[in-house]
Amino acid sequence: MAFSLTQRPSNQYRGRFAPSPSGLLHFGSLLTALASYLDAKANDGLWLVRIEDIDPPREQAGAADEILRTLEDYGLHWDETVRYQSQQSALYEQVLTELEQHALTYACACTRAQIKASGGTYNGHCQHLALPYQNHATRLRNQFQTNHYQDLIQGAVQCDTNLAREDFIIKRKDGLYAYQLAVVSDDIDQGITHIVRGCDLLEPTARQLTLYQTLNAQPPQYAHVPLITTHDGFKLSKQNKAPAIDRKSPQASIIKALEFLGQQPPNTLSEATPEEILNWAIEHWCLANVPKQSSIALPP
């Protein structure tokens, strides 16, 4: 099948950091931003920033601008223009239209409560009902059911088989674009070749790979860094109100993040500028040294 969404030539490494403006950058966000930046720059690549602002109810006013200022304060300067997903509706509608024309989507009226009551996994109930798309969720006809892939850090990743079989939602009933549709469309459109991000997205990656196959597009290479958790096991996240990193004194946080990434920065960097620390880190970056585990706990 032919789709109009095309990729840029991928003869150069093109990485990206894609935060959502649901809160300010915390230490876990920094770890991901730093790892993706260093892997791009150590491979003479480009590092892009994309603001994933497609879920207005979850967004914090002013967070997008604050995230960009924080990255700059930490010396993490991006290439090309920042992309905002809220400005990409035409792209997402184009992909949805072409999928519909190839009979690869259908409308679904099932609620979360109904799916939970039937076992917790969507069973394809609406796929032959020919419901109108208006006021209903749009699901992808999942032909490929990808449930495993090779990760550059974590190695062989095996995902839940039932989850992999689902016809998953790519546009919500409320009209908002689902994460899977938006992220894959943008990554293809921006020619992203490598994605370094947190292990909370290990399983969603399988769905994204399914969408890549559906669109006949070459997927990027994935590398998932460990999540940072509190000492009692909770994920460090915006939803859990993790504290924002210090914009005024970034050096200590950068060095701490490098240590969590297994890069062993020398003590002499403690008095260095953010740019000097990053220059050392780019020169000595080793993806193989990143811990092959799904999470790392902060000390009490």
Residue frames relative to the residue before (quaternion, step in Angstrom):
aa qw qx qy qz dx dy dz
M 1.0000 0.0000 0.0000 0.0000 0.00 0.00 0.00
A 0.2933 -0.7615 0.5552 0.1605 3.56 -1.05 0.77
F 0.0600 -0.7713 0.6336 0.0123 3.54 -1.01 0.93
S 0.5088 -0.6866 0.4325 0.2873 3.57 -1.04 0.76
L 0.5450 0.5997 -0.4098 0.4187 3.57 1.22 -0.34
T 0.0206 -0.8263 0.5614 -0.0410 3.57 -0.51 1.16
Q 0.4199 -0.6931 0.5303 0.2490 3.52 -1.29 0.40
R 0.5049 -0.5922 0.5221 0.3489 3.52 -1.24 0.45
P 0.6298 -0.5018 0.3994 0.4382 3.60 -1.17 0.33
S 0.2561 -0.8152 0.5079 0.1089 3.57 -0.74 1.04
N 0.3068 0.7655 -0.5151 0.2336 3.58 0.95 0.82
Q 0.7078 0.3278 -0.2564 0.5708 3.58 1.30 0.07
Y 0.5452 -0.5970 0.4800 0.3405 3.55 -1.11 0.74
R 0.0202 0.7677 -0.6390 0.0436 3.55 -0.91 1.03
G 0.0179 -0.8082 0.5870 -0.0441 3.55 -0.41 1.27
R 0.1234 -0.7992 0.5828 0.0795 3.55 -1.27 0.07
F 0.2062 -0.7009 0.6640 0.1588 3.50 -1.41 0.39
A 0.0495 -0.8434 0.5332 -0.0433 3.58 -0.64 1.13
P 0.0023 0.8305 -0.5565 0.0242 3.61 0.27 1.20
S 0.3512 -0.6762 0.5925 0.2613 3.54 -1.27 0.42
P 0.4254 -0.7264 0.4786 0.2494 3.62 -0.97 0.78
S 0.2832 0.7616 -0.5282 0.2467 3.56 0.92 0.93
G 0.7873 -0.0484 0.0219 0.6143 3.57 1.32 0.00
L 0.6360 -0.5325 0.3945 0.3954 3.56 -1.30 0.03
L 0.6304 -0.5413 0.3910 0.3960 3.56 -1.26 0.33
H 0.1360 -0.7664 0.6239 0.0697 3.56 -0.92 0.98
F 0.7526 -0.4039 0.2442 0.4592 3.59 -1.24 0.02
G 0.6242 0.5343 -0.3450 0.4538 3.61 1.04 -0.69
S 0.6289 0.5232 -0.3219 0.4766 3.58 1.05 -0.78
L 0.6370 0.5344 -0.3206 0.4537 3.56 0.98 -0.87
L 0.6274 0.5473 -0.3389 0.4382 3.57 0.94 -0.88
T 0.6867 0.4754 -0.2773 0.4749 3.57 0.90 -0.93
A 0.6491 0.5141 -0.3187 0.4612 3.58 0.91 -0.90
L 0.6759 0.5026 -0.2920 0.4532 3.56 0.89 -0.96
A 0.6658 0.5017 -0.3123 0.4554 3.59 0.88 -0.91
S 0.6808 0.4779 -0.3046 0.4641 3.60 0.88 -0.87
Y 0.6332 0.5302 -0.3215 0.4632 3.59 1.04 -0.77
L 0.7013 0.4791 -0.2798 0.4477 3.57 0.78 -1.02
D 0.6495 0.5109 -0.3315 0.4552 3.58 0.97 -0.81
A 0.6411 0.5132 -0.3251 0.4690 3.59 1.03 -0.73
K 0.7318 0.4454 -0.2566 0.4475 3.57 0.72 -1.05
A 0.6321 0.5260 -0.3360 0.4593 3.60 1.08 -0.66
N 0.7177 0.3858 -0.2303 0.5320 3.58 1.25 -0.43
D 0.5047 -0.6783 0.3987 0.3552 3.59 1.25 0.56
G 0.4431 0.7178 -0.4276 0.3250 3.54 1.07 0.73
L 0.5271 -0.5858 0.5057 0.3512 3.50 -1.40 -0.14
W 0.1833 -0.7688 0.6064 0.0877 3.55 -1.14 0.73
L 0.1230 -0.8175 0.5624 0.0143 3.54 -0.51 1.25
V 0.2297 -0.7361 0.6158 0.1618 3.54 -1.27 0.43
R 0.0325 -0.7821 0.6219 -0.0225 3.54 -0.94 0.99
I 0.2685 -0.7555 0.5788 0.1487 3.58 -0.82 0.99
E 0.2252 -0.8041 0.5408 0.1014 3.58 -0.52 1.19
D 0.1532 0.8188 -0.5204 0.1879 3.52 0.44 1.34
I 0.3179 0.7609 -0.5067 0.2515 3.59 0.64 1.12
D 0.6972 0.4034 -0.2680 0.5285 3.60 1.25 0.15
P 0.2009 -0.8504 0.4725 0.1150 3.62 0.49 1.20
P 0.6480 0.5347 -0.3630 0.4029 3.66 0.84 -0.76
R 0.7111 0.4477 -0.2577 0.4770 3.62 1.15 -0.57
E 0.5878 0.6297 -0.3576 0.3609 3.59 1.22 -0.25
Q 0.3394 -0.7207 0.5737 0.1903 3.52 -1.19 0.70
A 0.5114 -0.6646 0.4492 0.3084 3.57 -0.78 1.00
G 0.8336 0.2020 -0.1689 0.4856 3.57 -0.88 0.98
A 0.4814 0.7045 -0.4284 0.2973 3.60 1.23 -0.22
A 0.6253 0.5579 -0.3552 0.4142 3.61 0.94 -0.80
D 0.6815 0.4734 -0.2895 0.4772 3.59 0.86 -0.92
E 0.6474 0.5192 -0.3198 0.4572 3.56 1.00 -0.82
I 0.6120 0.5423 -0.3464 0.4597 3.61 1.02 -0.73
L 0.6777 0.4909 -0.2969 0.4600 3.59 0.87 -0.92
R 0.6505 0.5024 -0.3222 0.4697 3.60 0.98 -0.80
T 0.6347 0.5296 -0.3310 0.4551 3.58 1.02 -0.76
L 0.6343 0.5217 -0.3308 0.4648 3.60 0.93 -0.83
E 0.6591 0.5023 -0.3107 0.4655 3.58 0.95 -0.84
D 0.6458 0.5208 -0.3224 0.4558 3.59 0.96 -0.83
Y 0.7005 0.4450 -0.2553 0.4961 3.57 1.16 -0.63
G 0.5495 -0.6474 0.3808 0.3659 3.58 1.25 0.16
L 0.5156 0.6333 -0.4149 0.4013 3.57 1.28 0.22
H 0.0251 0.8363 -0.5414 0.0834 3.53 0.26 1.34
W 0.3225 -0.7862 0.5052 0.1507 3.54 -0.76 1.09
D 0.4133 -0.6584 0.5718 0.2621 3.50 -1.39 0.37
E 0.8098 0.2342 -0.2060 0.4970 3.56 -1.22 0.59
T 0.6646 -0.5164 0.3745 0.3892 3.56 -1.33 0.06
V 0.5209 -0.6118 0.4885 0.3402 3.57 -1.05 0.74
R 0.2352 -0.7595 0.5915 0.1338 3.57 -0.94 0.93
Y 0.1756 -0.7558 0.6238 0.0935 3.55 -1.07 0.86
Q 0.4332 -0.7171 0.4772 0.2652 3.58 -0.67 1.05
S 0.5816 0.5917 -0.3735 0.4149 3.61 1.12 -0.53
Q 0.6918 0.4488 -0.2682 0.4981 3.59 1.26 -0.34
Q 0.6355 0.5708 -0.3079 0.4190 3.60 1.27 0.05
S 0.2455 0.8117 -0.5043 0.1630 3.60 1.20 0.40
A 0.6334 0.5434 -0.3431 0.4310 3.61 0.96 -0.80
L 0.6358 0.5269 -0.3189 0.4652 3.57 1.03 -0.80
Y 0.6893 0.4812 -0.2871 0.4592 3.57 0.84 -0.97
E 0.6497 0.5087 -0.3208 0.4650 3.60 1.01 -0.78
Q 0.6063 0.5506 -0.3477 0.4565 3.57 1.09 -0.69
V 0.6667 0.4897 -0.2985 0.4759 3.57 0.92 -0.91
L 0.6479 0.5194 -0.3164 0.4587 3.59 0.93 -0.87
T 0.6562 0.5195 -0.3122 0.4495 3.57 0.93 -0.90
E 0.6910 0.4752 -0.2886 0.4620 3.57 0.88 -0.90
L 0.6200 0.5212 -0.3459 0.4736 3.59 1.03 -0.65
E 0.6460 0.5077 -0.3186 0.4727 3.57 1.00 -0.82
Q 0.6473 0.5287 -0.3218 0.4448 3.60 0.96 -0.84
H 0.7040 0.4152 -0.2524 0.5179 3.58 1.17 -0.57
A 0.4634 -0.7087 0.4156 0.3321 3.59 1.31 0.30
L 0.4302 0.7157 -0.4358 0.3358 3.56 1.09 0.80
T 0.7201 0.3314 -0.2459 0.5578 3.58 1.27 0.20
Y 0.0037 0.7681 -0.6383 -0.0514 3.52 -1.35 0.19
A 0.5202 -0.6360 0.4777 0.3110 3.53 -1.29 0.45
C 0.1250 -0.8008 0.5853 0.0225 3.53 -1.09 0.82
A 0.2368 -0.7922 0.5535 0.1004 3.55 -0.95 0.98
C 0.4470 0.7184 -0.4465 0.2911 3.60 1.24 -0.09
T 0.3193 -0.7374 0.5669 0.1814 3.55 -1.03 0.83
R 0.6594 -0.4916 0.3830 0.4205 3.55 -1.27 0.27
A 0.6341 0.5381 -0.3277 0.4482 3.57 1.03 -0.81
Q 0.6538 0.5065 -0.3132 0.4668 3.59 0.99 -0.81
I 0.6583 0.5032 -0.3079 0.4676 3.58 0.96 -0.85
K 0.6359 0.5209 -0.3210 0.4703 3.57 1.01 -0.81
A 0.6714 0.5106 -0.2939 0.4497 3.58 0.96 -0.88
S 0.7130 0.4395 -0.2552 0.4831 3.58 1.14 -0.59
G 0.7658 -0.3708 0.1826 0.4927 3.58 1.26 0.33
G 0.5839 -0.6332 0.3513 0.3670 3.56 1.26 -0.03
T 0.7265 0.3223 -0.2197 0.5657 3.58 1.26 -0.21
Y 0.5001 -0.6634 0.4627 0.3094 3.59 -0.85 0.94
N 0.2599 -0.8270 0.4912 0.0847 3.58 -0.75 1.09
G 0.6072 -0.5955 0.3544 0.3886 3.60 1.20 0.32
H 0.2302 0.8410 -0.4711 0.1332 3.55 1.29 0.30
C 0.7864 0.3739 -0.1798 0.4577 3.60 0.87 -0.91
Q 0.4440 0.7593 -0.4275 0.2090 3.60 1.21 -0.22
H 0.7666 0.3230 -0.1945 0.5197 3.62 1.11 -0.48
L 0.4975 0.6957 -0.4030 0.3257 3.61 1.25 0.19
A 0.2677 -0.7995 0.4947 0.2104 3.60 1.28 -0.33
L 0.1649 0.7998 -0.5519 0.1688 3.58 0.89 0.95
P 0.5318 -0.6058 0.4638 0.3675 3.61 -1.12 0.46
Y 0.5382 -0.6397 0.4380 0.3305 3.58 -1.07 0.68
Q 0.5953 0.5831 -0.3694 0.4113 3.57 1.06 -0.67
N 0.8507 0.0996 -0.1306 0.4994 3.54 -0.96 1.05
H 0.6691 0.4099 -0.3188 0.5316 3.58 1.21 0.45
A 0.5409 -0.5842 0.4860 0.3606 3.55 -1.27 0.39
T 0.3172 -0.7186 0.5844 0.2035 3.56 -1.25 0.53
R 0.1207 -0.7981 0.5886 0.0448 3.56 -0.82 1.05
L 0.4211 -0.6703 0.5539 0.2579 3.54 -1.24 0.61
R 0.3910 -0.6639 0.5766 0.2717 3.56 -1.02 0.79
N 0.2418 -0.8239 0.5045 0.0909 3.53 -0.28 1.32
Q 0.1127 -0.8399 0.5306 0.0202 3.56 -0.10 1.32
F 0.7581 0.4490 -0.1991 0.4290 3.56 1.07 -0.74
Q 0.1419 -0.8582 0.4885 0.0693 3.58 1.23 -0.49
T 0.0889 0.8296 -0.5406 0.1078 3.56 0.90 0.98
N 0.0134 0.8238 -0.5661 0.0274 3.60 -0.74 0.99
H 0.7726 0.2062 -0.1770 0.5738 3.60 1.20 0.28
Y 0.0780 0.7719 -0.6292 0.0466 3.54 -1.24 0.52
Q 0.4698 -0.6597 0.5092 0.2912 3.56 -1.30 0.21
D 0.1837 -0.7889 0.5826 0.0674 3.55 -0.73 1.13
L 0.5252 -0.6743 0.4227 0.3014 3.59 -0.94 0.87
I 0.7246 0.3537 -0.2336 0.5433 3.60 1.19 -0.39
Q 0.7862 0.3759 -0.1801 0.4562 3.56 0.64 -1.14
G 0.4614 -0.6874 0.4486 0.3366 3.62 1.23 -0.22
A 0.8034 -0.2142 0.1795 0.5259 3.58 -1.05 -0.77
V 0.1094 -0.7908 0.6017 0.0233 3.57 -0.75 1.12
Q 0.1111 -0.7814 0.6134 0.0295 3.56 -0.80 1.08
C 0.1754 -0.8120 0.5529 0.0655 3.58 -0.68 1.09
D 0.6802 -0.4913 0.3581 0.4094 3.54 -1.29 0.38
T 0.4561 -0.7249 0.4491 0.2544 3.58 -0.64 1.13
N 0.6510 0.5160 -0.3208 0.4551 3.60 0.94 -0.83
L 0.6390 0.5140 -0.3169 0.4765 3.56 1.04 -0.82
A 0.6609 0.5275 -0.3050 0.4382 3.57 0.98 -0.86
R 0.6743 0.5109 -0.2916 0.4464 3.59 1.11 -0.62
E 0.5317 0.6786 -0.3935 0.3194 3.58 1.17 -0.48
D 0.3670 -0.6175 0.6401 0.2727 3.50 -1.30 0.57
F 0.1219 -0.8597 0.4934 0.0518 3.58 -0.04 1.25
I 0.5947 -0.6021 0.4229 0.3240 3.52 -1.29 0.58
I 0.1035 -0.7953 0.5947 0.0566 3.56 -0.96 0.89
K 0.7519 0.0879 -0.1466 0.6367 3.58 1.32 -0.02
R 0.4116 -0.7561 0.4634 0.2104 3.52 -0.79 1.07
K 0.6706 -0.5003 0.3752 0.3990 3.55 -1.29 0.39
D 0.6915 0.4816 -0.2760 0.4623 3.60 1.05 -0.74
G 0.6151 -0.5926 0.3302 0.4019 3.58 1.29 0.14
L 0.5519 0.5982 -0.4032 0.4184 3.59 1.25 -0.11
Y 0.4837 -0.6696 0.4856 0.2862 3.55 -1.11 0.76
A 0.4539 -0.6871 0.4983 0.2715 3.55 -0.95 0.89
Y 0.6550 -0.5456 0.3649 0.3743 3.54 -1.17 0.69
Q 0.6603 0.5340 -0.3325 0.4103 3.61 0.82 -0.96
L 0.6652 0.4972 -0.3063 0.4653 3.59 0.90 -0.87
A 0.6993 0.4906 -0.2835 0.4357 3.56 0.78 -1.04
V 0.7012 0.4808 -0.2976 0.4343 3.58 0.77 -0.98
V 0.6712 0.4794 -0.3107 0.4724 3.61 0.92 -0.81
S 0.6375 0.5269 -0.3349 0.4515 3.61 0.93 -0.83
D 0.6874 0.4732 -0.2830 0.4727 3.58 0.91 -0.92
D 0.6597 0.5104 -0.3276 0.4439 3.59 0.89 -0.83
I 0.6410 0.4913 -0.3268 0.4909 3.59 1.04 -0.71
D 0.6894 0.5036 -0.2861 0.4350 3.56 0.81 -1.03
Q 0.7268 0.4078 -0.2358 0.4998 3.58 1.07 -0.70
G 0.4568 -0.7205 0.4294 0.2964 3.58 1.25 0.08
I 0.2254 0.7979 -0.5284 0.1825 3.59 1.06 0.71
T 0.1955 -0.8106 0.5468 0.0760 3.56 -0.79 1.06
H 0.7903 0.1426 -0.0605 0.5928 3.59 1.16 -0.57
I 0.0792 -0.7862 0.6124 0.0233 3.56 -0.97 0.91
V 0.0528 -0.7675 0.6387 -0.0150 3.55 -0.71 1.19
R 0.2156 0.7776 -0.5516 0.2112 3.58 -0.55 1.17
G 0.7031 -0.5140 0.3149 0.3772 3.58 -1.32 0.05
C 0.6289 -0.5861 0.3872 0.3333 3.52 -1.26 0.56
D 0.4922 0.6335 -0.4550 0.3865 3.62 1.18 -0.03
L 0.7069 0.4339 -0.2541 0.4975 3.59 1.25 -0.32
L 0.2976 0.7738 -0.5110 0.2271 3.59 1.19 0.36
E 0.7371 0.4080 -0.2477 0.4783 3.60 0.76 -0.96
P 0.6326 0.5231 -0.3556 0.4469 3.66 0.90 -0.71
T 0.5461 0.6179 -0.4001 0.3999 3.59 1.15 -0.51
A 0.6141 0.5546 -0.3531 0.4365 3.59 1.02 -0.74
R 0.6556 0.4905 -0.3146 0.4803 3.60 0.99 -0.77
Q 0.6386 0.5199 -0.3314 0.4605 3.57 1.01 -0.74
L 0.6305 0.5214 -0.3284 0.4721 3.58 1.04 -0.73
T 0.6022 0.5444 -0.3443 0.4715 3.59 1.11 -0.68
L 0.6743 0.4882 -0.2927 0.4704 3.58 0.95 -0.88
Y 0.5981 0.5428 -0.3569 0.4694 3.60 1.06 -0.69
Q 0.6661 0.4969 -0.3040 0.4658 3.58 0.89 -0.90
T 0.6336 0.5389 -0.3247 0.4502 3.57 0.97 -0.84
L 0.7381 0.4081 -0.2091 0.4948 3.58 1.00 -0.88
N 0.4008 -0.7333 0.4577 0.3034 3.61 1.30 0.08
A 0.4604 0.6710 -0.4432 0.3760 3.56 1.00 0.87
Q 0.5002 -0.6450 0.4913 0.3039 3.55 -1.16 0.67
P 0.3307 -0.7586 0.5183 0.2157 3.63 -0.62 1.00
P 0.5224 -0.6038 0.4864 0.3550 3.57 -1.23 0.37
Q 0.5072 -0.5671 0.5190 0.3897 3.53 -1.33 -0.04
Y 0.2468 -0.7900 0.5513 0.1055 3.56 -0.96 0.92
A 0.0018 -0.7553 0.6554 -0.0067 3.52 -1.20 0.75
H 0.1103 -0.8273 0.5506 0.0182 3.58 -0.52 1.19
V 0.2613 -0.7755 0.5616 0.1222 3.54 -0.65 1.19
P 0.6231 -0.5582 0.3782 0.3964 3.62 -1.12 0.52
L 0.4664 -0.6343 0.5377 0.3017 3.53 -1.20 0.61
I 0.3423 -0.6877 0.5913 0.2456 3.54 -1.20 0.53
T 0.0760 -0.7988 0.5966 0.0126 3.56 -0.81 1.03
T 0.5639 -0.5379 0.4827 0.3996 3.53 -1.31 0.24
H 0.6776 -0.5072 0.3328 0.4157 3.59 -1.22 0.33
D 0.7117 0.4126 -0.2693 0.5008 3.60 1.19 -0.40
G 0.7053 -0.5556 0.2354 0.3721 3.55 1.20 0.60
F 0.5534 0.6098 -0.4116 0.3904 3.61 1.19 0.03
K 0.5328 -0.6407 0.4530 0.3168 3.56 -0.98 0.89
L 0.3999 -0.6742 0.5652 0.2572 3.55 -1.00 0.86
S 0.2303 0.7895 -0.5262 0.2163 3.58 -0.35 1.19
K 0.6440 -0.5084 0.4035 0.4049 3.51 -1.33 0.28
Q 0.6327 0.5460 -0.3289 0.4398 3.57 1.03 -0.82
N 0.7118 0.4144 -0.2457 0.5111 3.58 1.12 -0.67
K 0.4745 -0.7155 0.4029 0.3170 3.55 1.34 0.36
A 0.1254 0.7932 -0.5747 0.1572 3.56 0.88 0.99
P 0.5133 -0.6655 0.4355 0.3223 3.62 -0.90 0.83
A 0.5191 -0.6347 0.4785 0.3142 3.55 -1.13 0.74
I 0.5091 -0.6300 0.4846 0.3303 3.57 -1.13 0.64
D 0.5727 -0.6231 0.4323 0.3111 3.54 -1.21 0.65
R 0.3040 -0.7732 0.5302 0.1693 3.58 -0.61 1.11
K 0.6734 0.5374 -0.3044 0.4062 3.58 1.08 -0.65
S 0.7906 0.1652 -0.0838 0.5836 3.60 1.09 -0.63
P 0.0224 -0.8720 0.4889 0.0024 3.58 0.45 1.19
Q 0.5134 0.7002 -0.4140 0.2734 3.60 1.12 -0.57
A 0.6828 0.5014 -0.3009 0.4379 3.58 0.78 -1.02
S 0.6693 0.5014 -0.3031 0.4569 3.59 0.96 -0.85
I 0.6319 0.5229 -0.3370 0.4624 3.60 1.01 -0.77
I 0.6702 0.4932 -0.3015 0.4655 3.58 0.89 -0.92
K 0.6418 0.5161 -0.3222 0.4668 3.58 0.97 -0.83
A 0.6514 0.5075 -0.3171 0.4664 3.60 0.97 -0.83
L 0.6270 0.5304 -0.3364 0.4609 3.59 1.00 -0.76
E 0.6406 0.5179 -0.3223 0.4663 3.57 1.02 -0.77
F 0.6495 0.5054 -0.3134 0.4738 3.59 0.98 -0.82
L 0.6880 0.4626 -0.2669 0.4913 3.57 1.17 -0.60
G 0.5413 -0.6733 0.3739 0.3374 3.58 1.27 0.22
Q 0.4815 0.7214 -0.3999 0.2964 3.59 1.21 0.35
Q 0.2919 -0.8249 0.4559 0.1626 3.63 1.30 -0.07
P 0.0328 0.8167 -0.5736 0.0545 3.60 0.54 1.13
P 0.4878 -0.6759 0.4613 0.3039 3.62 -0.97 0.74
N 0.6338 -0.5543 0.3870 0.3758 3.56 -1.20 0.52
T 0.5805 0.6146 -0.3722 0.3831 3.59 1.12 -0.57
L 0.6129 0.5710 -0.3564 0.4138 3.60 1.17 -0.37
S 0.4741 0.7060 -0.4318 0.3004 3.60 1.21 -0.25
E 0.7328 0.3734 -0.2207 0.5242 3.60 1.14 -0.54
A 0.5048 0.6756 -0.4085 0.3491 3.60 1.27 0.07
T 0.5444 -0.5771 0.4870 0.3652 3.56 -1.32 0.25
P 0.6645 -0.4835 0.3618 0.4402 3.62 -1.19 0.30
E 0.6534 0.5183 -0.3203 0.4492 3.59 0.97 -0.84
E 0.6530 0.5041 -0.3194 0.4663 3.59 0.98 -0.78
I 0.6327 0.5198 -0.3304 0.4694 3.59 1.01 -0.78
L 0.6803 0.4898 -0.2931 0.4598 3.57 0.90 -0.92
N 0.6169 0.5340 -0.3512 0.4592 3.61 1.02 -0.71
W 0.6393 0.4980 -0.3262 0.4867 3.58 0.98 -0.81
A 0.6802 0.5144 -0.2967 0.4299 3.56 0.87 -0.97
I 0.6295 0.5203 -0.3366 0.4687 3.60 1.01 -0.75
E 0.6741 0.5090 -0.2958 0.4461 3.56 0.90 -0.94
H 0.7840 0.3346 -0.1543 0.4996 3.60 1.02 -0.83
W 0.3666 0.7684 -0.4721 0.2286 3.58 1.26 0.05
C 0.0413 0.7806 -0.6209 0.0587 3.55 -0.94 0.97
L 0.3419 -0.7664 0.5105 0.1875 3.57 -0.35 1.25
A 0.6214 0.5732 -0.3394 0.4124 3.58 1.06 -0.71
N 0.6527 0.5245 -0.3157 0.4464 3.61 1.20 -0.43
V 0.4968 0.6362 -0.4461 0.3867 3.61 1.23 -0.18
P 0.5307 -0.6605 0.4193 0.3261 3.63 -0.77 0.96
K 0.3369 -0.7416 0.5526 0.1768 3.55 -0.93 0.97
Q 0.4888 0.6095 -0.4631 0.4185 3.55 0.57 1.20
S 0.5693 -0.6520 0.3922 0.3115 3.52 -1.13 0.62
S 0.8173 0.0405 -0.0082 0.5748 3.60 1.13 -0.49
I 0.1471 -0.7428 0.6468 0.0906 3.51 -1.34 0.48
A 0.3157 -0.7722 0.5248 0.1691 3.57 -0.79 1.02
L 0.4515 -0.6435 0.5469 0.2881 3.52 -1.12 0.73
P 0.5275 -0.6170 0.4586 0.3616 3.61 -1.02 0.58
P 0.6193 -0.5618 0.3875 0.3882 3.62 -1.11 0.60
